[in-house]
Every structure is written in structure tokens, then in C-alpha cells.
Amino acid sequence: MRRVVGPVVAAGLVTLLSLLLDPWVWTHLSNPSVYEHDWGRLLRVTGSLVLWAPLALAIGLELRARTGPGSGAWRLLAAPLVAGAAAEVLKLLVRRERPGLHQGAYVFRGFAERPFDTHDIGFPSSHATVAFAGAAVLARLYPRAGAVGYALAFGCAATRVLAQAHFASDVVAGCIAGWAIGTWMGRGWRSS
């Protein structure tokens, strides 16, 4: 139980801090043209199955050739997929709209208004959730490559804030959720 309480409290404190910093970050940290650059587009796609599906296939084929069937590379696709689905469900529950729609103000969509549509809902960031789930599983499979995966995931989260598509708290919550799902789904999985 203690192994769970510490990380949960830390996650709550980091999320609370990000909520307090949201107005300042919205006002002072922006680069609306971030996705006009190749590096920005690369970082954004880290939060998409467009990256994780072919990477899972490539690693799965390599591991299968080396170790035979049952390598577990499917988790590199499954974790981002599950994390993305979880983010969409959380969006439907929290219903906080994207900051750009309301000049950085918190606005929550009513449950009667488009009840099953996550378009324009920002909390949590699906991109950050997917990116961190993939990075967590990648770090389990190849620990030395984990730093690269996490750097790309952090970059993905940062670009979502810089583009003003999300509040800082949207991406912090997404990072935490993605990491938790990826760590859980990647348990006991290591390459040989």
C-alpha cells in the first residue's frame, strides 16, 4: 500500500501545482507556430498511434526473429491504445474545454451538450497520455532507450502547451495517466 500512496500523493501535488500555474503558463509560454516546424510535428506525432503502431511492429518482428513468438511487443501498441482510450473517457467525465476557445479561462461543457463528443475538450491531453504510455513501455523493453522515449514524450507534452492547445494541467494529468498505464501494462516485460 505504501508503494502506491507516495506516487499518488506526488501526482496529486504536481497536478495541483500545474493548476495553480495554468494562468501564468497560458500567458507567458506560447509558440503558436510550433507545428510549422519539422521538430514540432515530430514531437506531436509522439502522442499518436501513427508512431507507436509501426514501432511496435518493427520491434515485434525483430524480437520474434531473435527470441521466437511471444515477445510481448504488442504492449508497445496496446499501452498507448489503452491510454488514449482512457484519456477520451476522462475527457467525457471532466469536460474542461481547450484554453484557446476561451482566452485561457476554464470553461466546462455541460453533460447535456454533446455528451459523447470529446472534440474541443482538453483535460487530459490525449497526446501526452499516449506519448507517456508508449515511452513507459519502451523504457521497460529497452531501458537504455527509455531516455529517448521520455524526451520525445516530454517534447510532445510541451508542444501541446506551446501551441496553446492545452493548459499545463491538461498535459501534466495526461503525462501522469500515460506513465501509470504504460508502467502497469509494461510490468515484467524486458527484452532478452
Secondary structure as GFF3:
##gff-version 3
##sequence-region A 1 192
A	DSSP	alpha_helix	2	28	.	.	.	ID=ss1
A	DSSP	three_ten_helix	34	36	.	.	.	ID=ss2
A	DSSP	alpha_helix	38	45	.	.	.	ID=ss3
A	DSSP	alpha_helix	49	67	.	.	.	ID=ss4
A	DSSP	alpha_helix	75	94	.	.	.	ID=ss5
A	DSSP	three_ten_helix	99	102	.	.	.	ID=ss6
A	DSSP	alpha_helix	126	141	.	.	.	ID=ss7
A	DSSP	three_ten_helix	143	145	.	.	.	ID=ss8
A	DSSP	alpha_helix	146	162	.	.	.	ID=ss9
A	DSSP	alpha_helix	168	185	.	.	.	ID=ss10
###
